[in-house]
Amino acid sequence: MSNSTGNFYELAQSFSISDVIVIATYFLLNLAVGIWSSCRVSRNTLSGYFLAGRDMAWWPIGASLFASSQGSGLFIGLAGTGAAGGIAVAGFEWNATYVLLALAWVFVPVYISSGIVTMPEYLGRRFGGERIRTYLAVLSLLLSIFTKISTDLYSGALFIQVCLGWNLYLSTILMLVVTALYTIAGGLAAVIYTDTLQTFVMIIGAIILTITAFNKIGGYDNLERVYSLAVPSKIIPNSTCHLPRHDAMHLFRDAVHGDLPWPGMTLGLTILATWYWCSDQVIVQRSLSAKNMSHVKGASILASYLKMLPFIFIILPGMISRALYPDSVGCVDPEECVKVCGAEVGCSNIAFPKLVIELMPNGLRGLMIAVMMAALMSSLTSIFNSSSTLFTMDIWKKHRPRASEKELLLVGRIVTVILVVISVVWIPILQSANSGQLYVYIQAVTSYLAPPVTAVFTLAVFWKRTNEQGAFWGLMVGLVVGVCRMVLEFAFPPPRCGVLDSAPAVLRRVHYLHFAILLCGLTAVVITVVSLLTPPPTLEQVCNLTWWTLTEEPQREIPLQKVSSLGHRNSQGSEPTRRVRCSHGTGLCVAAVRRSEETPAPRVLSVRESVFWSRFCCVNALLVVGLNVFLYAYFA
């Protein structure tokens, strides 16, 4: 088959009526679930809109944790990286198991007992002062817009453009409008239930595609052989970049020269995963919406099992795609690559859409496009809802402390609309950045900005002596070092095949995952030294806010805005008012009694759970860890 773009798009146009019907049905079903779930939960309270009324069961939360992390960027990216380098990228998914369990067993109990809605709010309570809280809120919003929203939009729209031959903007704007509609209307409950539907659709579609792909190459036993022979017909003389990697079927690669070195894939990746799963608003907000601690743990265990699936359903099909279509997916000649996908650096990103177009029969092709739309929309809804929560609770509420609940909900919805507009404006910029660099871009931004945040959260939870000055200066030093490396990375992008690399040695010798380890270590040292040289935090900044101080006082109900209803408790007769001493500068207890009448205290989680369910969750956690260790050992 010819690799010209014309042919590729002609194929795309051959869409049958059945495909269109499947896609339309899927969109309608999605809107129906969004509307149904919005009606179930009261959306006119802060807890109802931002935390789904704190009444969610384990299975929709677990599915939502999986769907939120499995955006269209990951579908295209994991399959593309699998096509380019083999199975090592599975480590990114499997590593999540340990961190998800840490989220449920360690971090969520601390967050619940501190009574917070957003992650910057936790640091505000833990350290006092506003500068850390504001910095983290702004950093999280920027990371959301420039890594998550824009890259997911780009890869989702690329898929639809390749498969349907639609205009990139038309397909993006259509999806954004449907997504924003039910996020704005329904809040977190709508997001979690539609995520559950999308997880179901994603898994069914991916299973069908995987079985079809394996049948095409004659089963799993043939994969290694056909992949090793996947060499394009046009190659660049005197170079080896057209050859598939000899270690493609190994999870652990050389510690120095590997494309994904094993120290980075174990320790460095854990640092990035801790930021994503334990301190990122998108993920933690889902866990905080659970009915009780057993449901939080059940959700993490379900998500851990689901995170093992992308290896089979995304990464291996990506490798098969290169084996079946080496001239297009495995192209290395810049002119040839521009013909195939419009990017000089390579076309591994089209591995997944290429399989869909070539292998899927009518109707099922429509299902696969629905799957990609599902992946895109689930990650977008999650980010929109969480970003509006961040802005409302950490930036708006700070400047308008007496804002009524109605005003806060309105602001949350307006922020969602603004995010949609910024995302659409950002697409042409991403389109001009060629797609081969898209993944370098996501990994770079995360590896250089996230490790300091991981260090701060870990020390805040586990070391009582950590104080505001230590955390602040640790974040600042980490930011400066991270931004310096990021500027270097963008100034010297990885060269094309056969082109001499002019980057400074430090940039190529220190892999970005190794850099994440060094950056996290440096931040932790700064935090420790500055904390020890300055006064310790007050009792109020430690009590119920670290792992070691969870049980230092009787268990009590903590309202959504912990101190906004101190006077409120007496009127309900639930318990006498406990006078709270606040440290100077927290601003958390100012006018608490005055504000108490405005915000009713929502239903709140307790960190206690029944003995039976606690043990049941622990046994299941051990099972999932055992399975994970087996997979690592088998493919290492």
RANOR-V515271 format. One record per residue. N is the residue number from 1. RES is the residue in three letters. PSI is psi in radians with two decimals (none if undefined). OMEGA is omega in radians with two decimals (none if undefined). D_FIRST is the distance of its C-alpha to the first C-alpha in whole Angstrom. Layout:
# RANOR-V515271
N|RES|PSI|OMEGA|D_FIRST + N|RES|PSI|OMEGA|D_FIRST
This chain:
# RANOR-V515271
1|MET|2.40|-3.13|0 + 2|SER|2.62|-3.09|4 + 3|ASN|0.19|-3.10|6 + 4|SER|2.61|-3.12|9 + 5|THR|-0.67|-3.14|12 + 6|GLY|-0.86|3.14|12 + 7|ASN|-0.72|-3.10|9 + 8|PHE|-0.76|-3.10|10 + 9|TYR|-0.55|3.06|13 + 10|GLU|-0.75|3.10|12 + 11|LEU|-0.74|-3.09|11 + 12|ALA|-0.64|-3.06|14 + 13|GLN|-0.33|-3.03|17 + 14|SER|0.92|-3.14|16 + 15|PHE|2.36|-3.09|19 + 16|SER|2.93|3.10|21 + 17|ILE|-0.69|-3.09|25 + 18|SER|-0.64|3.10|25 + 19|ASP|-0.80|-3.11|24 + 20|VAL|-0.71|3.14|26 + 21|ILE|-0.77|3.14|29 + 22|VAL|-0.78|-3.11|28 + 23|ILE|-0.77|-3.13|28 + 24|ALA|-0.75|3.12|31 + 25|THR|-0.76|-3.12|33 + 26|TYR|-0.80|3.14|32 + 27|PHE|-0.76|-3.13|33 + 28|LEU|-0.74|3.12|37 + 29|LEU|-0.74|-3.14|37 + 30|ASN|-0.83|3.13|37 + 31|LEU|-0.68|-3.14|39 + 32|ALA|-0.80|3.13|42 + 33|VAL|-0.72|3.13|42 + 34|GLY|-0.78|-3.11|43 + 35|ILE|-0.75|3.14|45 + 36|TRP|-0.82|-3.08|47 + 37|SER|-0.56|3.10|47 + 38|SER|-0.63|-3.11|48 + 39|CYS|-0.43|-3.10|51 + 40|ARG|-0.63|-3.01|52 + 41|VAL|2.47|3.07|53 + 42|SER|2.07|-3.10|55 + 43|ARG|0.01|-3.04|53 + 44|ASN|0.24|2.99|57 + 45|THR|2.74|-3.13|58 + 46|LEU|-0.75|-3.11|56 + 47|SER|-0.67|-3.14|56 + 48|GLY|-0.74|-3.06|54 + 49|TYR|-0.80|-3.03|52 + 50|PHE|-0.41|-3.11|51 + 51|LEU|0.37|3.07|52 + 52|ALA|0.58|3.12|51 + 53|GLY|0.18|-3.10|55 + 54|ARG|0.82|-3.06|54 + 55|ASP|0.48|-3.07|54 + 56|MET|2.57|3.10|50 + 57|ALA|2.97|-3.04|50 + 58|TRP|-0.65|-3.00|48 + 59|TRP|-0.75|3.08|45 + 60|PRO|-0.58|3.14|44 + 61|ILE|-0.77|3.13|44 + 62|GLY|-0.78|3.12|42 + 63|ALA|-0.66|-3.12|39 + 64|SER|-0.66|3.07|40 + 65|LEU|-0.76|-3.14|40 + 66|PHE|-0.85|-3.06|37 + 67|ALA|-0.64|-3.12|35 + 68|SER|-0.64|-3.10|37 + 69|SER|-0.29|-3.02|35 + 70|GLN|1.01|-3.12|32 + 71|GLY|3.05|-3.14|31 + 72|SER|-0.48|3.08|27 + 73|GLY|-0.70|3.14|27 + 74|LEU|-0.66|3.08|28 + 75|PHE|-0.91|-3.11|25 + 76|ILE|-0.72|-3.05|23 + 77|GLY|-0.80|-3.13|25 + 78|LEU|-0.76|3.13|25 + 79|ALA|-0.69|-3.14|22 + 80|GLY|-0.76|3.14|21 + 81|THR|-0.61|3.05|24 + 82|GLY|-0.75|3.12|23 + 83|ALA|-0.69|-3.07|19 + 84|ALA|-0.65|-2.96|21 + 85|GLY|0.05|3.11|24 + 86|GLY|-2.76|-2.90|25 + 87|ILE|-0.10|-3.02|27 + 88|ALA|-0.52|-3.09|30 + 89|VAL|-0.24|3.07|29 + 90|ALA|-0.47|3.10|31 + 91|GLY|-0.57|3.12|34 + 92|PHE|-0.60|-3.12|34 + 93|GLU|-0.77|-3.05|34 + 94|TRP|-0.52|3.13|36 + 95|ASN|-0.44|-3.07|39 + 96|ALA|-0.48|-3.08|40 + 97|THR|-0.90|-3.04|42 + 98|TYR|-0.67|-3.08|45 + 99|VAL|-0.60|3.08|45 + 100|LEU|-0.69|3.11|44 + 101|LEU|-0.67|3.08|47 + 102|ALA|-0.67|3.11|49 + 103|LEU|-0.88|-3.04|49 + 104|ALA|-0.68|-3.03|50 + 105|TRP|-0.45|-3.02|53 + 106|VAL|-0.95|-2.97|54 + 107|PHE|-0.80|-3.08|53 + 108|VAL|-0.73|3.08|53 + 109|PRO|-0.66|3.12|57 + 110|VAL|-0.77|-3.13|58 + 111|TYR|-0.70|-3.12|56 + 112|ILE|-0.80|-3.08|58 + 113|SER|-0.40|3.13|61 + 114|SER|-0.16|3.02|61 + 115|GLY|0.78|-3.07|60 + 116|ILE|2.88|3.06|57 + 117|VAL|-0.60|-3.10|54 + 118|THR|2.78|-3.14|52 + 119|MET|-0.76|3.07|52 + 120|PRO|-0.55|3.12|54 + 121|GLU|-0.66|3.09|56 + 122|TYR|-0.82|-3.14|57 + 123|LEU|-0.57|3.07|57 + 124|GLY|-0.75|3.11|60 + 125|ARG|-0.74|-3.00|62 + 126|ARG|-0.65|-3.04|61 + 127|PHE|-0.25|-3.02|62 + 128|GLY|3.06|3.14|64 + 129|GLY|2.92|-3.09|64 + 130|GLU|-0.29|-2.95|61 + 131|ARG|-0.68|3.14|59 + 132|ILE|-0.76|-3.11|57 + 133|ARG|-0.79|-3.13|56 + 134|THR|-0.76|-3.12|55 + 135|TYR|-0.80|-3.09|53 + 136|LEU|-0.66|3.13|51 + 137|ALA|-0.78|-3.13|50 + 138|VAL|-0.77|3.14|49 + 139|LEU|-0.77|-3.12|47 + 140|SER|-0.74|3.14|45 + 141|LEU|-0.74|-3.14|45 + 142|LEU|-0.77|3.12|43 + 143|LEU|-0.68|3.13|41 + 144|SER|-0.86|-3.05|40 + 145|ILE|-0.80|-2.93|39 + 146|PHE|-0.30|3.03|37 + 147|THR|-0.92|-2.98|35 + 148|LYS|-1.02|-3.01|35 + 149|ILE|-0.89|-3.00|35 + 150|SER|-0.74|-3.10|33 + 151|THR|-0.67|3.10|30 + 152|ASP|-0.75|3.12|30 + 153|LEU|-0.78|-3.08|30 + 154|TYR|-0.87|-3.06|27 + 155|SER|-0.61|3.09|25 + 156|GLY|-0.76|-3.13|25 + 157|ALA|-0.63|3.09|25 + 158|LEU|-0.76|-3.13|21 + 159|PHE|-0.82|-3.08|20 + 160|ILE|-0.63|3.11|21 + 161|GLN|-0.77|-3.14|20 + 162|VAL|-0.75|-3.03|16 + 163|CYS|-0.69|-3.03|17 + 164|LEU|-0.27|-3.07|19 + 165|GLY|0.26|3.09|19 + 166|TRP|2.89|3.00|22 + 167|ASN|2.45|-3.10|24 + 168|LEU|-0.77|-3.06|25 + 169|TYR|-0.71|-3.14|29 + 170|LEU|-0.84|-3.08|29 + 171|SER|-0.66|-3.12|27 + 172|THR|-0.83|-3.05|29 + 173|ILE|-0.67|3.10|33 + 174|LEU|-0.84|-3.11|32 + 175|MET|-0.71|3.14|32 + 176|LEU|-0.72|-3.09|35 + 177|VAL|-0.84|-3.14|37 + 178|VAL|-0.76|-3.11|37 + 179|THR|-0.87|-3.07|37 + 180|ALA|-0.58|-3.10|40 + 181|LEU|-0.93|-3.06|42 + 182|TYR|-0.31|3.03|42 + 183|THR|-0.77|-3.11|43 + 184|ILE|-0.74|-3.07|46 + 185|ALA|-0.76|-2.88|47 + 186|GLY|-0.24|-3.13|47 + 187|GLY|-2.75|-2.97|47 + 188|LEU|-0.58|-3.12|47 + 189|ALA|-0.79|3.13|47 + 190|ALA|-0.71|-3.11|44 + 191|VAL|-0.80|-3.05|42 + 192|ILE|-0.74|-3.12|43 + 193|TYR|-0.68|3.10|42 + 194|THR|-0.59|3.05|39 + 195|ASP|-0.69|-3.12|38 + 196|THR|-0.79|3.08|39 + 197|LEU|-0.77|-3.06|37 + 198|GLN|-0.61|3.08|34 + 199|THR|-0.78|-3.14|34 + 200|PHE|-0.84|-3.13|34 + 201|VAL|-0.76|-3.13|31 + 202|MET|-0.82|-3.05|29 + 203|ILE|-0.76|3.14|30 + 204|ILE|-0.85|-3.12|29 + 205|GLY|-0.75|-3.10|26 + 206|ALA|-0.63|3.12|25 + 207|ILE|-0.82|-3.11|26 + 208|ILE|-0.79|-3.11|24 + 209|LEU|-0.72|-3.10|21 + 210|THR|-0.79|-3.14|22 + 211|ILE|-0.77|3.13|23 + 212|THR|-0.76|-3.10|20 + 213|ALA|-0.76|-3.14|18 + 214|PHE|-0.64|3.08|20 + 215|ASN|-0.63|-3.08|20 + 216|LYS|-0.61|-3.10|16 + 217|ILE|-0.01|3.09|17 + 218|GLY|0.52|3.02|21 + 219|GLY|2.95|-3.07|23 + 220|TYR|-0.61|-3.09|25 + 221|ASP|-0.51|-3.10|26 + 222|ASN|-0.18|-2.98|23 + 223|LEU|-0.85|-3.07|22 + 224|GLU|-0.71|-3.10|24 + 225|ARG|-0.84|-3.08|22 + 226|VAL|-0.56|3.13|18 + 227|TYR|-0.72|-3.10|19 + 228|SER|-0.33|3.14|21 + 229|LEU|0.04|-3.03|18 + 230|ALA|1.33|-3.13|15 + 231|VAL|2.27|-3.13|16 + 232|PRO|2.72|-3.10|13 + 233|SER|-0.58|3.09|12 + 234|LYS|2.06|3.14|14 + 235|ILE|2.93|3.08|18 + 236|ILE|2.16|-3.08|21 + 237|PRO|2.66|3.08|24 + 238|ASN|0.53|3.05|27 + 239|SER|2.85|-3.11|26 + 240|THR|0.12|-3.01|25 + 241|CYS|-0.15|3.10|23 + 242|HIS|-0.23|-3.09|20 + 243|LEU|2.37|3.03|21 + 244|PRO|2.63|-3.12|21 + 245|ARG|2.44|3.13|25 + 246|HIS|-0.40|-3.14|27 + 247|ASP|0.51|-3.05|29 + 248|ALA|-0.55|-3.08|26 + 249|MET|0.27|3.11|28 + 250|HIS|2.37|3.14|31 + 251|LEU|-0.74|-3.12|33 + 252|PHE|2.18|-3.10|36 + 253|ARG|2.94|-3.13|35 + 254|ASP|2.38|-3.03|37 + 255|ALA|-0.40|-3.08|40 + 256|VAL|-0.85|-3.00|39 + 257|HIS|-0.07|-3.11|36 + 258|GLY|2.65|3.08|34 + 259|ASP|-0.56|3.04|31 + 260|LEU|1.42|-3.00|33 + 261|PRO|2.53|-3.00|37 + 262|TRP|-0.61|3.09|38 + 263|PRO|-0.67|3.10|42 + 264|GLY|-0.65|-3.11|40 + 265|MET|-0.31|3.09|38 + 266|THR|-1.08|-3.04|41 + 267|LEU|-0.85|-3.10|44 + 268|GLY|-0.74|-3.13|42 + 269|LEU|-0.62|3.12|40 + 270|THR|-0.63|3.12|43 + 271|ILE|-0.81|3.12|44 + 272|LEU|-0.69|-3.13|41 + 273|ALA|-0.61|3.12|41 + 274|THR|-0.70|3.08|45 + 275|TRP|-0.82|-3.02|45 + 276|TYR|-0.81|-3.00|42 + 277|TRP|-0.45|-3.01|43 + 278|CYS|-0.25|-3.13|47 + 279|SER|0.11|3.12|48 + 280|ASP|2.32|-3.05|45 + 281|GLN|-0.72|-3.08|46 + 282|VAL|-0.78|-3.03|43 + 283|ILE|-0.86|-3.03|44 + 284|VAL|-0.62|-3.13|47 + 285|GLN|-0.62|3.10|48 + 286|ARG|-0.81|-3.12|46 + 287|SER|-0.59|-3.12|49 + 288|LEU|-0.22|-3.11|52 + 289|SER|0.06|-3.06|51 + 290|ALA|2.77|3.13|52 + 291|LYS|-0.80|-3.11|55 + 292|ASN|-3.14|-3.05|56 + 293|MET|-0.59|3.14|55 + 294|SER|-0.65|3.11|54 + 295|HIS|-0.61|3.08|52 + 296|VAL|-0.81|-3.10|51 + 297|LYS|-0.75|3.12|50 + 298|GLY|-0.70|-3.14|48 + 299|ALA|-0.73|-3.13|46 + 300|SER|-0.68|-3.13|45 + 301|ILE|-0.76|3.12|45 + 302|LEU|-0.80|-3.14|42 + 303|ALA|-0.63|3.12|40 + 304|SER|-0.75|3.09|40 + 305|TYR|-0.79|-3.10|39 + 306|LEU|-0.57|-3.11|36 + 307|LYS|-0.19|3.09|35 + 308|MET|-0.27|-3.06|34 + 309|LEU|-0.63|-3.07|32 + 310|PRO|-0.47|3.10|29 + 311|PHE|-0.81|-3.09|29 + 312|ILE|-0.69|-2.95|27 + 313|PHE|-0.21|-3.12|26 + 314|ILE|-0.87|-3.01|24 + 315|ILE|-0.86|3.13|24 + 316|LEU|-0.75|3.04|23 + 317|PRO|-0.58|3.08|20 + 318|GLY|-0.73|3.11|19 + 319|MET|-0.70|3.12|19 + 320|ILE|-0.68|-3.13|17 + 321|SER|-0.71|3.11|14 + 322|ARG|-0.68|-3.13|14 + 323|ALA|-0.64|-3.09|14 + 324|LEU|-0.59|-3.05|11 + 325|TYR|1.11|-3.06|9 + 326|PRO|-0.55|-3.09|11 + 327|ASP|-0.55|3.14|9 + 328|SER|-0.97|-3.08|10 + 329|VAL|-0.61|-3.07|13 + 330|GLY|0.29|-3.04|14 + 331|CYS|2.54|3.10|14 + 332|VAL|-0.40|-3.13|18 + 333|ASP|2.13|-3.03|18 + 334|PRO|-0.75|-3.11|19 + 335|GLU|-0.75|-3.14|17 + 336|GLU|-0.75|-3.10|14 + 337|CYS|-0.67|3.12|15 + 338|VAL|-0.66|3.09|17 + 339|LYS|-0.74|-3.04|14 + 340|VAL|-0.86|-3.01|12 + 341|CYS|0.08|3.07|15 + 342|GLY|0.17|3.13|18 + 343|ALA|2.35|-3.10|20 + 344|GLU|-0.56|-2.93|21 + 345|VAL|-0.15|3.14|22 + 346|GLY|2.83|-3.05|19 + 347|CYS|0.44|-3.11|16 + 348|SER|-0.41|-3.14|18 + 349|ASN|-0.35|-3.11|19 + 350|ILE|0.10|-3.07|16 + 351|ALA|-0.85|-3.07|16 + 352|PHE|-0.89|3.11|18 + 353|PRO|-0.60|3.14|16 + 354|LYS|-0.78|3.11|13 + 355|LEU|-0.76|-3.09|14 + 356|VAL|-0.84|-3.10|16 + 357|ILE|-0.73|-3.01|13 + 358|GLU|-0.66|-2.94|11 + 359|LEU|-0.45|-2.99|14 + 360|MET|2.36|3.07|17 + 361|PRO|2.95|3.11|18 + 362|ASN|2.56|-3.12|20 + 363|GLY|-0.97|3.12|23 + 364|LEU|-0.51|3.08|22 + 365|ARG|-0.71|3.07|20 + 366|GLY|-0.69|3.12|23 + 367|LEU|-0.73|-3.12|25 + 368|MET|-0.60|3.08|23 + 369|ILE|-0.65|3.06|23 + 370|ALA|-0.68|3.11|27 + 371|VAL|-0.80|-3.13|27 + 372|MET|-0.68|3.09|25 + 373|MET|-0.65|3.11|28 + 374|ALA|-0.81|-3.12|30 + 375|ALA|-0.77|-3.12|30 + 376|LEU|-0.85|-3.04|30 + 377|MET|-0.61|-3.13|33 + 378|SER|-0.71|-3.13|35 + 379|SER|-0.62|3.13|35 + 380|LEU|-0.78|-3.13|36 + 381|THR|-0.73|-3.13|39 + 382|SER|-0.80|-3.06|40 + 383|ILE|-0.71|3.13|40 + 384|PHE|-0.84|-3.10|42 + 385|ASN|-0.77|-3.08|44 + 386|SER|-0.63|3.14|45 + 387|SER|-0.66|3.12|45 + 388|SER|-0.60|3.07|47 + 389|THR|-0.82|-3.13|50 + 390|LEU|-0.87|-3.07|50 + 391|PHE|-0.79|-3.07|51 + 392|THR|-0.86|-3.00|53 + 393|MET|-0.51|-3.02|55 + 394|ASP|-0.41|-3.11|55 + 395|ILE|-0.91|-3.10|55 + 396|TRP|-0.83|-3.07|57 + 397|LYS|-0.50|3.14|59 + 398|LYS|-0.68|-3.11|60 + 399|HIS|-0.39|3.07|61 + 400|ARG|1.32|-3.04|62 + 401|PRO|-0.41|-3.10|64 + 402|ARG|0.29|-3.12|66 + 403|ALA|2.40|3.13|63 + 404|SER|2.89|-3.12|63 + 405|GLU|-0.67|3.14|60 + 406|LYS|-0.74|-3.12|59 + 407|GLU|-0.75|-3.13|59 + 408|LEU|-0.70|3.13|57 + 409|LEU|-0.68|3.12|54 + 410|LEU|-0.76|3.14|54 + 411|VAL|-0.75|3.13|53 + 412|GLY|-0.72|-3.11|51 + 413|ARG|-0.67|3.14|49 + 414|ILE|-0.70|3.14|49 + 415|VAL|-0.69|3.11|47 + 416|THR|-0.77|3.14|44 + 417|VAL|-0.76|-3.13|44 + 418|ILE|-0.73|3.12|44 + 419|LEU|-0.70|3.13|42 + 420|VAL|-0.78|-3.11|39 + 421|VAL|-0.81|3.14|40 + 422|ILE|-0.72|-3.11|40 + 423|SER|-0.75|-3.12|36 + 424|VAL|-0.69|3.14|35 + 425|VAL|-0.53|-3.06|36 + 426|TRP|-0.33|-3.05|35 + 427|ILE|-0.83|-3.12|31 + 428|PRO|-0.56|3.12|31 + 429|ILE|-0.74|3.13|32 + 430|LEU|-0.62|-3.12|30 + 431|GLN|-0.65|-3.12|27 + 432|SER|-0.49|3.00|28 + 433|ALA|2.07|-2.98|28 + 434|ASN|2.62|-2.94|25 + 435|SER|-0.41|3.13|23 + 436|GLY|-0.48|-3.12|23 + 437|GLN|-0.15|-3.04|27 + 438|LEU|-0.77|-3.10|28 + 439|TYR|-0.60|3.05|28 + 440|VAL|-0.70|-3.08|30 + 441|TYR|-0.84|3.14|32 + 442|ILE|-0.87|-3.07|33 + 443|GLN|-0.71|-3.10|34 + 444|ALA|-0.92|-3.07|36 + 445|VAL|-0.75|-3.12|38 + 446|THR|-0.81|-3.06|39 + 447|SER|-0.44|-3.08|40 + 448|TYR|-0.31|-3.10|42 + 449|LEU|-0.43|-3.03|44 + 450|ALA|-0.64|-3.04|44 + 451|PRO|-0.69|3.10|46 + 452|PRO|-0.63|-3.14|49 + 453|VAL|-0.72|3.08|49 + 454|THR|-0.80|-3.12|49 + 455|ALA|-0.76|-3.11|52 + 456|VAL|-0.82|-3.12|54 + 457|PHE|-0.75|-3.10|53 + 458|THR|-0.79|3.14|53 + 459|LEU|-0.63|3.13|57 + 460|ALA|-0.69|-3.09|58 + 461|VAL|-0.65|-2.98|58 + 462|PHE|-0.27|-3.08|59 + 463|TRP|1.90|-3.04|61 + 464|LYS|-0.45|-3.03|64 + 465|ARG|-0.23|3.13|65 + 466|THR|2.28|3.12|62 + 467|ASN|-3.14|-3.02|64 + 468|GLU|-0.80|-3.11|62 + 469|GLN|-0.77|3.14|63 + 470|GLY|-0.84|-3.10|61 + 471|ALA|-0.74|-3.08|58 + 472|PHE|-0.85|-3.10|58 + 473|TRP|-0.54|3.03|58 + 474|GLY|-0.80|3.13|56 + 475|LEU|-0.70|-3.09|53 + 476|MET|-0.80|3.13|54 + 477|VAL|-0.79|3.12|54 + 478|GLY|-0.70|-3.13|51 + 479|LEU|-0.80|-3.11|49 + 480|VAL|-0.85|-3.12|50 + 481|VAL|-0.78|-3.12|49 + 482|GLY|-0.76|-3.12|46 + 483|VAL|-0.65|3.10|45 + 484|CYS|-0.83|-3.13|46 + 485|ARG|-0.66|-3.09|43 + 486|MET|-0.71|3.11|41 + 487|VAL|-0.76|3.09|42 + 488|LEU|-0.76|-3.10|41 + 489|GLU|-0.73|-3.13|37 + 490|PHE|-0.49|3.12|36 + 491|ALA|-0.57|-3.13|38 + 492|PHE|1.32|-3.13|36 + 493|PRO|2.73|3.13|33 + 494|PRO|2.35|-3.06|31 + 495|PRO|2.79|3.04|29 + 496|ARG|2.95|3.10|25 + 497|CYS|2.27|3.07|24 + 498|GLY|0.02|3.13|26 + 499|VAL|2.44|-3.10|29 + 500|LEU|2.42|-3.12|33 + 501|ASP|2.07|-3.10|34 + 502|SER|0.13|-3.08|37 + 503|ALA|2.60|3.06|38 + 504|PRO|2.59|-3.04|42 + 505|ALA|-0.68|-3.06|42 + 506|VAL|-0.52|-3.09|43 + 507|LEU|-0.74|-3.09|40 + 508|ARG|-0.51|-3.08|38 + 509|ARG|-0.51|3.13|40 + 510|VAL|1.78|-3.14|41 + 511|HIS|2.61|-3.07|38 + 512|TYR|-0.54|3.10|38 + 513|LEU|-0.58|3.05|39 + 514|HIS|-0.65|3.11|42 + 515|PHE|-0.65|3.12|43 + 516|ALA|-0.69|3.12|43 + 517|ILE|-0.83|-3.11|46 + 518|LEU|-0.74|-3.09|48 + 519|LEU|-0.73|3.12|48 + 520|CYS|-0.75|3.12|49 + 521|GLY|-0.77|3.13|52 + 522|LEU|-0.79|3.14|53 + 523|THR|-0.77|-3.13|53 + 524|ALA|-0.70|3.12|55 + 525|VAL|-0.80|3.14|58 + 526|VAL|-0.79|-3.13|58 + 527|ILE|-0.80|-3.10|59 + 528|THR|-0.85|-3.08|61 + 529|VAL|-0.87|-3.10|63 + 530|VAL|-0.69|3.13|64 + 531|SER|-0.70|-3.12|65 + 532|LEU|-0.44|-3.12|67 + 533|LEU|-0.13|-3.10|69 + 534|THR|2.89|-3.06|69 + 535|PRO|2.56|-3.14|71 + 536|PRO|2.80|3.10|69 + 537|PRO|2.73|3.14|68 + 538|THR|2.92|3.12|71 + 539|LEU|-0.68|-3.11|71 + 540|GLU|-0.49|-3.12|69 + 541|GLN|-0.09|-3.10|66 + 542|VAL|-0.65|-3.03|66 + 543|CYS|2.13|-3.12|67 + 544|ASN|0.24|-3.10|64 + 545|LEU|-0.02|3.03|62 + 546|THR|2.90|-3.12|61 + 547|TRP|-0.60|-3.04|60 + 548|TRP|-0.21|-3.04|64 + 549|THR|0.40|-3.10|66 + 550|LEU|-0.55|-3.01|64 + 551|THR|0.43|-3.07|67 + 552|GLU|-0.16|3.10|70 + 553|GLU|2.84|-3.09|71 + 554|PRO|2.51|3.12|71 + 555|GLN|2.30|3.12|68 + 556|ARG|2.82|3.08|68 + 557|GLU|2.34|3.13|66 + 558|ILE|2.11|-3.13|64 + 559|PRO|2.97|-3.07|63 + 560|LEU|-0.89|3.01|60 + 561|GLN|1.64|-2.86|62 + 562|LYS|-0.82|-3.00|64 + 563|VAL|0.11|-3.10|67 + 564|SER|-0.09|-3.11|67 + 565|SER|0.79|3.13|69 + 566|LEU|-0.74|-3.14|71 + 567|GLY|-0.35|-3.03|74 + 568|HIS|-0.52|-3.00|72 + 569|ARG|-0.63|-3.11|73 + 570|ASN|-0.72|-3.09|76 + 571|SER|-0.50|3.12|76 + 572|GLN|-0.19|3.12|74 + 573|GLY|0.30|-3.04|76 + 574|SER|-0.61|3.13|74 + 575|GLU|2.70|3.12|75 + 576|PRO|2.64|3.14|78 + 577|THR|2.29|3.08|76 + 578|ARG|2.15|3.14|76 + 579|ARG|2.24|-3.10|76 + 580|VAL|2.26|3.01|73 + 581|ARG|2.13|3.12|74 + 582|CYS|2.57|3.09|71 + 583|SER|2.71|3.12|71 + 584|HIS|2.41|3.01|71 + 585|GLY|-0.17|3.13|68 + 586|THR|-0.64|-3.13|66 + 587|GLY|0.22|-3.03|67 + 588|LEU|-0.46|-3.05|66 + 589|CYS|0.15|-3.12|70 + 590|VAL|2.31|3.08|71 + 591|ALA|0.60|-3.10|72 + 592|ALA|-0.77|-3.07|71 + 593|VAL|-0.66|3.14|74 + 594|ARG|-0.69|-3.05|73 + 595|ARG|-0.21|-2.95|70 + 596|SER|-0.55|-3.07|70 + 597|GLU|-0.37|-3.01|71 + 598|GLU|-0.66|-3.01|68 + 599|THR|1.93|3.10|65 + 600|PRO|2.48|-3.12|65 + 601|ALA|2.14|-3.14|65 + 602|PRO|3.02|3.08|62 + 603|ARG|2.40|-3.04|61 + 604|VAL|2.52|3.10|61 + 605|LEU|2.58|2.95|59 + 606|SER|2.65|3.12|61 + 607|VAL|0.00|3.09|60 + 608|ARG|2.69|3.09|62 + 609|GLU|2.87|-3.11|61 + 610|SER|2.56|-3.06|62 + 611|VAL|-0.75|-3.10|62 + 612|PHE|-0.90|-3.08|60 + 613|TRP|-0.55|3.10|57 + 614|SER|-0.82|-3.14|57 + 615|ARG|-0.68|3.13|57 + 616|PHE|-0.78|3.12|55 + 617|CYS|-0.69|-3.12|52 + 618|CYS|-0.74|3.13|53 + 619|VAL|-0.75|3.12|53 + 620|ASN|-0.63|3.11|49 + 621|ALA|-0.72|3.12|49 + 622|LEU|-0.65|3.12|49 + 623|LEU|-0.79|-3.09|47 + 624|VAL|-0.62|3.09|44 + 625|VAL|-0.72|3.12|45 + 626|GLY|-0.79|3.12|45 + 627|LEU|-0.73|-3.13|42 + 628|ASN|-0.78|-3.14|40 + 629|VAL|-0.69|3.12|42 + 630|PHE|-0.81|-3.13|41 + 631|LEU|-0.78|3.11|37 + 632|TYR|-0.84|-3.08|38 + 633|ALA|-0.68|-3.07|40 + 634|TYR|-0.70|-3.05|37 + 635|PHE|-0.01|-3.05|34 + 636|ALA|none|none|36
